[in-house]
């Protein structure tokens, strides 16, 4: 999930960051259950978007994508399925 859980459930996360003027974000790897983003959290990485990109959805997506890749690599290394 490309946001901090349990606070930022559902879709549209980066757009909500801009609309709420809230630039703390992150990624969450969690188990899937019957609820919307309510499964057990396995791993998280939190960060703050740099000031210079805080109102550019495209730049925030790129920054977020890179952070997500790092978390997935860490997850794969630590949990080696």
C-alpha atoms as one frame of an Amber mdcrd trajectory, in Angstrom:
protein
   0.000   0.000   0.000   1.535   3.287  -1.017   0.600   5.172   2.143   0.880
   4.868   5.906  -1.604   2.469   7.399  -3.805   2.421   9.328  -4.247   6.196
   8.878  -4.388   6.455   5.078  -6.645   3.620   3.919  -8.051   3.322   0.412
  -6.944   4.852  -2.861  -5.946   8.306  -4.019  -3.276   8.709  -1.363  -0.983
  11.243  -3.034  -3.896  13.401  -4.143  -5.131  13.423  -0.549  -1.660  14.473
   0.623  -1.812  17.540  -1.614  -5.427  18.427  -0.796  -4.822  18.114   2.957
  -1.457  19.898   2.787  -0.010  16.869   4.596   3.313  15.612   3.306   4.195
  12.751   5.622   3.759   9.533   3.733   5.172   6.057   3.365   4.582   2.512
   2.217   3.019  -0.418   4.017   3.242  -4.126   3.317   0.276  -5.834   4.939
  -1.776  -8.982   4.821  -5.040  -8.916   2.890  -8.297  -9.534   4.719 -11.997
  -8.762   4.172 -11.678  -5.060   5.073 -10.173  -2.187   3.133  -6.489  -2.023
   4.071  -7.192  -3.527   7.503  -4.899  -6.567   7.380  -1.985  -7.108   9.733
   0.926  -4.779   8.980   4.112  -6.679   8.145   6.507  -3.830   7.345   6.404
  -0.037   6.929   8.654   2.759   5.752   7.679   6.348   6.504   9.068   9.520
   4.958   8.338  13.197   4.336   8.182  14.554   0.813  10.883  17.184   0.205
   9.508  20.754   0.172  10.497  21.329  -3.458   8.130  18.609  -4.769   5.205
  18.963  -2.369   2.723  20.325  -4.885   3.707  18.274  -7.921   1.725  15.055
  -8.115   4.075  13.699 -10.802   7.220  14.339  -8.754   5.572  12.946  -5.628
   4.646   9.782  -7.558   8.244   9.344  -8.711   9.603   9.889  -5.186   7.017
   7.509  -3.747   7.770   4.856  -6.390  11.457   4.843  -5.469  10.591   4.500
  -1.770   8.236   1.631  -2.544  10.929  -0.211  -4.485  13.307   0.040  -1.528
  10.703  -1.374   0.864   9.910  -4.280  -1.467  13.611  -5.118  -1.807  14.013
  -5.030   1.975  10.934  -7.233   2.399  12.223  -9.746  -0.155  15.618  -9.849
   1.559  14.267 -10.257   5.093  11.431 -12.702   4.370  12.878 -14.715   1.443
   9.924 -16.849   0.412
